[in-house]
Amino acid sequence: MLAVVFRRHLREGVRYEEYVDAWRAEKGYGVRARVLNATSLDDEREVLTVGFVGISTHAMKLAQRFLQHHDESRHDRIEDVIDAPPKVARAETIAEHHLGSDSSARPIRVGSRESMLHLTHAHPSDEPPSPSPWIVLACARRLHERPDRRLIESARTPPADVDGLAVLIDARGVDEQAELVSVLFVRGATDVPGWAREWLDSGLEPLTADVEWTGAYRVRDEHDFQKDPISVPLGAGESLLSF
């Protein structure tokens, strides 16, 4: 399972809705793919896009030429509404943890039926999105050694005083093997809880050589790009965020 993270900054005067219109795919990719967009809590012109794709790293590399052709006009539209080239991180998911309100953190096998990343093809729906808001914290860091599942699971200790539900995904860089990309989805929050920042860094300080970037965002929408691209109601039955 791959995680692909884009950080883009909108041109002055461009509304988020205009960005989504330019960004939206015209046709699917033929593989399981879910994408979430979020805007920065500090700068609404900064947009975070997190995509989860059900293919291997090797398959992604083989598909690069197809993807360039598939997305050519889409990328042209996106360039018209952003003020700088996007910052991109491609990573292989290696660990997933679910945090309950009782402060218990359970490791989950990525892609299993319990997993947030048990990707299925969503269907067009008139179901309303959940009224519960979601915050996503994201961080990319370089470690002193190549991260693997056992290393990350042993480092991830649950924080105290948890008030909410959360899912944490850790992924190992594809282009830089010592890179660790982490995304933490927090349900029911309109601002960043202190325990969420604590968990994002939990146990990793001794392993970290450098923090490349970190940010907090409000999740805005979700999309399924497997077949005909469709919008998925956030938090509804087929949403990744229905936990």
C-alpha positions as YAML, in Angstrom:
chain: A
units: angstrom
residues:
- id: 1
  name: MET
  ca: [0.00, 0.00, 0.00]
- id: 2
  name: LEU
  ca: [1.44, 3.36, -1.04]
- id: 3
  name: ALA
  ca: [0.83, 6.73, 0.56]
- id: 4
  name: VAL
  ca: [1.37, 9.78, -1.63]
- id: 5
  name: VAL
  ca: [1.38, 13.20, 0.04]
- id: 6
  name: PHE
  ca: [1.24, 16.50, -1.86]
- id: 7
  name: ARG
  ca: [1.59, 19.94, -0.31]
- id: 8
  name: ARG
  ca: [0.47, 22.77, -2.58]
- id: 9
  name: HIS
  ca: [0.07, 26.51, -2.06]
- id: 10
  name: LEU
  ca: [-2.71, 28.33, -3.88]
- id: 11
  name: ARG
  ca: [-2.20, 31.54, -5.79]
- id: 12
  name: GLU
  ca: [-3.49, 34.64, -4.05]
- id: 13
  name: GLY
  ca: [-7.20, 35.06, -4.71]
- id: 14
  name: VAL
  ca: [-7.81, 31.40, -5.67]
- id: 15
  name: ARG
  ca: [-10.58, 29.85, -3.63]
- id: 16
  name: TYR
  ca: [-10.35, 26.27, -2.35]
- id: 17
  name: GLU
  ca: [-13.37, 25.27, -4.47]
- id: 18
  name: GLU
  ca: [-11.56, 26.50, -7.59]
- id: 19
  name: TYR
  ca: [-8.57, 24.38, -6.66]
- id: 20
  name: VAL
  ca: [-10.74, 21.26, -6.28]
- id: 21
  name: ASP
  ca: [-12.34, 21.88, -9.68]
- id: 22
  name: ALA
  ca: [-8.88, 22.05, -11.27]
- id: 23
  name: TRP
  ca: [-7.51, 19.13, -9.27]
- id: 24
  name: ARG
  ca: [-10.39, 16.69, -9.75]
- id: 25
  name: ALA
  ca: [-9.49, 13.70, -11.94]
- id: 26
  name: GLU
  ca: [-11.47, 13.15, -15.14]
- id: 27
  name: LYS
  ca: [-11.10, 9.36, -15.15]
- id: 28
  name: GLY
  ca: [-10.02, 6.69, -12.72]
- id: 29
  name: TYR
  ca: [-6.70, 4.90, -12.43]
- id: 30
  name: GLY
  ca: [-7.90, 1.30, -12.49]
- id: 31
  name: VAL
  ca: [-6.48, 0.51, -9.04]
- id: 32
  name: ARG
  ca: [-7.83, 0.99, -5.51]
- id: 33
  name: ALA
  ca: [-7.22, 4.64, -4.65]
- id: 34
  name: ARG
  ca: [-8.65, 6.99, -2.02]
- id: 35
  name: VAL
  ca: [-7.67, 10.62, -1.69]
- id: 36
  name: LEU
  ca: [-8.31, 13.16, 1.07]
- id: 37
  name: ASN
  ca: [-7.84, 16.93, 0.79]
- id: 38
  name: ALA
  ca: [-7.24, 19.20, 3.76]
- id: 39
  name: THR
  ca: [-6.39, 22.87, 4.32]
- id: 40
  name: SER
  ca: [-3.83, 24.18, 6.78]
- id: 41
  name: LEU
  ca: [-5.04, 25.53, 10.12]
- id: 42
  name: ASP
  ca: [-2.37, 28.24, 9.85]
- id: 43
  name: ASP
  ca: [-2.66, 29.15, 6.16]
- id: 44
  name: GLU
  ca: [-5.85, 28.33, 4.24]
- id: 45
  name: ARG
  ca: [-3.98, 28.67, 0.96]
- id: 46
  name: GLU
  ca: [-1.90, 25.61, 1.83]
- id: 47
  name: VAL
  ca: [-3.60, 22.38, 0.70]
- id: 48
  name: LEU
  ca: [-2.54, 18.91, 1.82]
- id: 49
  name: THR
  ca: [-3.56, 15.98, -0.37]
- id: 50
  name: VAL
  ca: [-3.07, 12.46, 1.02]
- id: 51
  name: GLY
  ca: [-3.67, 9.54, -1.32]
- id: 52
  name: PHE
  ca: [-3.62, 5.84, -0.48]
- id: 53
  name: VAL
  ca: [-3.09, 3.54, -3.45]
- id: 54
  name: GLY
  ca: [-3.43, -0.24, -3.39]
- id: 55
  name: ILE
  ca: [-0.33, -1.12, -5.42]
- id: 56
  name: SER
  ca: [3.30, -1.95, -4.67]
- id: 57
  name: THR
  ca: [6.25, 0.40, -4.92]
- id: 58
  name: HIS
  ca: [7.55, -1.57, -7.91]
- id: 59
  name: ALA
  ca: [4.21, -1.29, -9.71]
- id: 60
  name: MET
  ca: [4.10, 2.45, -9.09]
- id: 61
  name: LYS
  ca: [7.52, 2.92, -10.67]
- id: 62
  name: LEU
  ca: [6.43, 0.93, -13.72]
- id: 63
  name: ALA
  ca: [3.29, 3.06, -14.02]
- id: 64
  name: GLN
  ca: [5.05, 6.44, -14.05]
- id: 65
  name: ARG
  ca: [4.85, 6.91, -17.83]
- id: 66
  name: PHE
  ca: [1.16, 6.01, -17.84]
- id: 67
  name: LEU
  ca: [0.47, 8.41, -14.99]
- id: 68
  name: GLN
  ca: [2.23, 11.30, -16.73]
- id: 69
  name: HIS
  ca: [0.05, 10.83, -19.81]
- id: 70
  name: HIS
  ca: [-3.10, 10.15, -17.76]
- id: 71
  name: ASP
  ca: [-2.73, 13.34, -15.70]
- id: 72
  name: GLU
  ca: [-1.16, 15.69, -18.24]
- id: 73
  name: SER
  ca: [-4.12, 18.06, -18.68]
- id: 74
  name: ARG
  ca: [-4.98, 17.78, -14.99]
- id: 75
  name: HIS
  ca: [-1.49, 18.88, -13.97]
- id: 76
  name: ASP
  ca: [-1.74, 21.85, -16.35]
- id: 77
  name: ARG
  ca: [-4.97, 22.92, -14.65]
- id: 78
  name: ILE
  ca: [-3.43, 22.57, -11.19]
- id: 79
  name: GLU
  ca: [-0.39, 24.66, -12.19]
- id: 80
  name: ASP
  ca: [-2.75, 27.49, -13.07]
- id: 81
  name: VAL
  ca: [-4.04, 27.75, -9.49]
- id: 82
  name: ILE
  ca: [-0.88, 27.18, -7.41]
- id: 83
  name: ASP
  ca: [2.03, 29.57, -6.92]
- id: 84
  name: ALA
  ca: [4.91, 27.07, -6.71]
- id: 85
  name: PRO
  ca: [5.66, 23.45, -7.64]
- id: 86
  name: PRO
  ca: [4.14, 21.00, -5.14]
- id: 87
  name: LYS
  ca: [6.20, 19.25, -2.49]
- id: 88
  name: VAL
  ca: [5.69, 15.51, -2.85]
- id: 89
  name: ALA
  ca: [6.42, 12.51, -0.61]
- id: 90
  name: ARG
  ca: [5.89, 8.94, -1.82]
- id: 91
  name: ALA
  ca: [6.00, 6.28, 0.83]
- id: 92
  name: GLU
  ca: [5.13, 2.64, 1.53]
- id: 93
  name: THR
  ca: [2.77, 2.16, 4.47]
- id: 94
  name: ILE
  ca: [4.37, 0.01, 7.15]
- id: 95
  name: ALA
  ca: [2.36, 0.57, 10.34]
- id: 96
  name: GLU
  ca: [-1.11, 1.59, 11.49]
- id: 97
  name: HIS
  ca: [-2.35, 2.29, 15.01]
- id: 98
  name: HIS
  ca: [-5.85, 2.96, 16.29]
- id: 99
  name: LEU
  ca: [-6.20, 5.05, 19.42]
- id: 100
  name: GLY
  ca: [-9.33, 4.74, 21.56]
- id: 101
  name: SER
  ca: [-10.78, 7.10, 24.13]
- id: 102
  name: ASP
  ca: [-9.39, 4.81, 26.84]
- id: 103
  name: SER
  ca: [-5.85, 5.74, 25.66]
- id: 104
  name: SER
  ca: [-5.24, 2.25, 24.28]
- id: 105
  name: ALA
  ca: [-3.22, 2.16, 21.05]
- id: 106
  name: ARG
  ca: [-3.74, -0.98, 18.96]
- id: 107
  name: PRO
  ca: [-1.42, -1.90, 16.10]
- id: 108
  name: ILE
  ca: [-3.47, -2.89, 13.04]
- id: 109
  name: ARG
  ca: [-2.24, -4.80, 10.00]
- id: 110
  name: VAL
  ca: [-2.36, -2.36, 7.09]
- id: 111
  name: GLY
  ca: [-5.09, -3.29, 4.62]
- id: 112
  name: SER
  ca: [-6.79, -5.82, 6.91]
- id: 113
  name: ARG
  ca: [-10.55, -5.65, 7.53]
- id: 114
  name: GLU
  ca: [-9.90, -3.63, 10.70]
- id: 115
  name: SER
  ca: [-7.61, -1.25, 8.85]
- id: 116
  name: MET
  ca: [-8.62, 2.25, 7.86]
- id: 117
  name: LEU
  ca: [-6.85, 1.37, 4.62]
- id: 118
  name: HIS
  ca: [-9.05, -1.61, 3.79]
- id: 119
  name: LEU
  ca: [-9.73, 0.07, 0.47]
- id: 120
  name: THR
  ca: [-12.94, -0.80, -1.31]
- id: 121
  name: HIS
  ca: [-14.52, 0.85, -4.33]
- id: 122
  name: ALA
  ca: [-17.01, 3.45, -3.14]
- id: 123
  name: HIS
  ca: [-20.34, 4.01, -4.86]
- id: 124
  name: PRO
  ca: [-22.12, 7.27, -5.67]
- id: 125
  name: SER
  ca: [-24.13, 8.25, -2.61]
- id: 126
  name: ASP
  ca: [-26.57, 10.92, -1.47]
- id: 127
  name: GLU
  ca: [-25.74, 10.09, 2.14]
- id: 128
  name: PRO
  ca: [-24.83, 13.27, 4.03]
- id: 129
  name: PRO
  ca: [-21.32, 13.58, 5.50]
- id: 130
  name: SER
  ca: [-20.89, 13.11, 9.21]
- id: 131
  name: PRO
  ca: [-21.13, 16.36, 11.17]
- id: 132
  name: SER
  ca: [-18.02, 15.35, 13.13]
- id: 133
  name: PRO
  ca: [-14.92, 17.33, 12.04]
- id: 134
  name: TRP
  ca: [-11.50, 15.79, 11.41]
- id: 135
  name: ILE
  ca: [-8.04, 17.20, 11.89]
- id: 136
  name: VAL
  ca: [-5.02, 15.60, 10.23]
- id: 137
  name: LEU
  ca: [-1.48, 16.13, 11.48]
- id: 138
  name: ALA
  ca: [1.27, 15.28, 9.03]
- id: 139
  name: CYS
  ca: [5.02, 15.02, 9.45]
- id: 140
  name: ALA
  ca: [7.99, 13.93, 7.36]
- id: 141
  name: ARG
  ca: [11.26, 13.15, 9.12]
- id: 142
  name: ARG
  ca: [14.55, 11.44, 8.39]
- id: 143
  name: LEU
  ca: [15.58, 8.71, 10.79]
- id: 144
  name: HIS
  ca: [19.04, 7.45, 11.67]
- id: 145
  name: GLU
  ca: [18.14, 4.08, 10.17]
- id: 146
  name: ARG
  ca: [15.71, 2.60, 7.67]
- id: 147
  name: PRO
  ca: [12.34, 2.29, 9.43]
- id: 148
  name: ASP
  ca: [10.43, -0.98, 9.45]
- id: 149
  name: ARG
  ca: [7.17, -2.12, 11.02]
- id: 150
  name: ARG
  ca: [8.70, -3.61, 14.17]
- id: 151
  name: LEU
  ca: [10.81, -0.54, 14.85]
- id: 152
  name: ILE
  ca: [7.84, 1.82, 14.53]
- id: 153
  name: GLU
  ca: [5.40, -0.36, 16.48]
- id: 154
  name: SER
  ca: [7.83, -0.68, 19.37]
- id: 155
  name: ALA
  ca: [8.31, 3.11, 19.44]
- id: 156
  name: ARG
  ca: [4.62, 4.11, 19.31]
- id: 157
  name: THR
  ca: [3.48, 4.37, 22.94]
- id: 158
  name: PRO
  ca: [0.00, 5.84, 23.55]
- id: 159
  name: PRO
  ca: [-0.24, 9.33, 25.06]
- id: 160
  name: ALA
  ca: [-2.08, 10.06, 28.29]
- id: 161
  name: ASP
  ca: [-5.29, 12.07, 28.64]
- id: 162
  name: VAL
  ca: [-6.74, 11.16, 25.25]
- id: 163
  name: ASP
  ca: [-10.07, 12.77, 24.41]
- id: 164
  name: GLY
  ca: [-11.17, 11.40, 21.05]
- id: 165
  name: LEU
  ca: [-10.57, 8.74, 18.44]
- id: 166
  name: ALA
  ca: [-7.59, 8.70, 16.09]
- id: 167
  name: VAL
  ca: [-5.79, 6.64, 13.46]
- id: 168
  name: LEU
  ca: [-2.06, 6.98, 12.84]
- id: 169
  name: ILE
  ca: [-0.44, 5.80, 9.59]
- id: 170
  name: ASP
  ca: [3.36, 5.53, 9.28]
- id: 171
  name: ALA
  ca: [4.98, 5.07, 5.88]
- id: 172
  name: ARG
  ca: [8.58, 4.56, 4.72]
- id: 173
  name: GLY
  ca: [9.91, 6.80, 1.95]
- id: 174
  name: VAL
  ca: [10.20, 5.31, -1.53]
- id: 175
  name: ASP
  ca: [12.88, 7.68, -2.85]
- id: 176
  name: GLU
  ca: [14.66, 8.11, 0.49]
- id: 177
  name: GLN
  ca: [14.60, 4.93, 2.55]
- id: 178
  name: ALA
  ca: [15.38, 6.65, 5.86]
- id: 179
  name: GLU
  ca: [12.38, 8.98, 5.48]
- id: 180
  name: LEU
  ca: [9.29, 8.37, 7.62]
- id: 181
  name: VAL
  ca: [6.01, 10.02, 6.65]
- id: 182
  name: SER
  ca: [3.33, 10.02, 9.36]
- id: 183
  name: VAL
  ca: [-0.30, 11.11, 9.09]
- id: 184
  name: LEU
  ca: [-2.56, 11.22, 12.14]
- id: 185
  name: PHE
  ca: [-6.33, 11.58, 11.67]
- id: 186
  name: VAL
  ca: [-8.20, 12.85, 14.73]
- id: 187
  name: ARG
  ca: [-11.98, 12.69, 14.91]
- id: 188
  name: GLY
  ca: [-14.15, 15.32, 16.56]
- id: 189
  name: ALA
  ca: [-11.48, 18.02, 16.78]
- id: 190
  name: THR
  ca: [-11.57, 21.58, 15.45]
- id: 191
  name: ASP
  ca: [-8.08, 22.37, 16.74]
- id: 192
  name: VAL
  ca: [-5.04, 20.24, 17.47]
- id: 193
  name: PRO
  ca: [-5.25, 18.43, 20.83]
- id: 194
  name: GLY
  ca: [-2.02, 18.42, 22.80]
- id: 195
  name: TRP
  ca: [-2.06, 14.63, 23.06]
- id: 196
  name: ALA
  ca: [-2.20, 14.39, 19.24]
- id: 197
  name: ARG
  ca: [1.05, 16.29, 18.79]
- id: 198
  name: GLU
  ca: [2.54, 14.16, 21.56]
- id: 199
  name: TRP
  ca: [1.57, 10.93, 19.79]
- id: 200
  name: LEU
  ca: [2.86, 12.11, 16.41]
- id: 201
  name: ASP
  ca: [6.32, 12.40, 17.98]
- id: 202
  name: SER
  ca: [5.85, 9.55, 20.46]
- id: 203
  name: GLY
  ca: [8.95, 7.39, 20.85]
- id: 204
  name: LEU
  ca: [10.61, 8.74, 17.71]
- id: 205
  name: GLU
  ca: [12.87, 11.45, 19.14]
- id: 206
  name: PRO
  ca: [15.86, 9.12, 19.66]
- id: 207
  name: LEU
  ca: [15.41, 7.73, 16.15]
- id: 208
  name: THR
  ca: [15.07, 11.09, 14.37]
- id: 209
  name: ALA
  ca: [17.94, 12.73, 12.53]
- id: 210
  name: ASP
  ca: [15.90, 15.65, 11.17]
- id: 211
  name: VAL
  ca: [12.29, 16.79, 10.91]
- id: 212
  name: GLU
  ca: [11.71, 17.91, 7.32]
- id: 213
  name: TRP
  ca: [8.24, 19.42, 7.77]
- id: 214
  name: THR
  ca: [5.16, 19.18, 9.92]
- id: 215
  name: GLY
  ca: [1.68, 20.69, 9.74]
- id: 216
  name: ALA
  ca: [-1.90, 20.57, 10.98]
- id: 217
  name: TYR
  ca: [-4.87, 20.59, 8.62]
- id: 218
  name: ARG
  ca: [-8.65, 20.41, 8.52]
- id: 219
  name: VAL
  ca: [-9.96, 17.58, 6.32]
- id: 220
  name: ARG
  ca: [-12.26, 19.00, 3.63]
- id: 221
  name: ASP
  ca: [-13.24, 16.18, 1.27]
- id: 222
  name: GLU
  ca: [-12.62, 12.59, 0.14]
- id: 223
  name: HIS
  ca: [-12.57, 11.01, -3.31]
- id: 224
  name: ASP
  ca: [-12.44, 7.54, -4.85]
- id: 225
  name: PHE
  ca: [-10.27, 7.38, -7.97]
- id: 226
  name: GLN
  ca: [-10.48, 3.67, -8.80]
- id: 227
  name: LYS
  ca: [-13.04, 3.86, -11.62]
- id: 228
  name: ASP
  ca: [-15.05, 6.94, -12.50]
- id: 229
  name: PRO
  ca: [-13.87, 9.49, -9.90]
- id: 230
  name: ILE
  ca: [-16.54, 10.15, -7.30]
- id: 231
  name: SER
  ca: [-16.81, 12.17, -4.10]
- id: 232
  name: VAL
  ca: [-17.21, 10.17, -0.89]
- id: 233
  name: PRO
  ca: [-19.22, 11.74, 1.97]
- id: 234
  name: LEU
  ca: [-16.76, 12.28, 4.81]
- id: 235
  name: GLY
  ca: [-17.35, 9.95, 7.74]
- id: 236
  name: ALA
  ca: [-20.23, 8.13, 6.02]
- id: 237
  name: GLY
  ca: [-20.39, 4.38, 5.59]
- id: 238
  name: GLU
  ca: [-17.82, 4.05, 2.77]
- id: 239
  name: SER
  ca: [-15.49, 6.81, 3.96]
- id: 240
  name: LEU
  ca: [-12.01, 6.04, 5.22]
- id: 241
  name: LEU
  ca: [-12.90, 8.27, 8.17]
- id: 242
  name: SER
  ca: [-15.95, 6.30, 9.30]
- id: 243
  name: PHE
  ca: [-14.20, 5.23, 12.52]
...
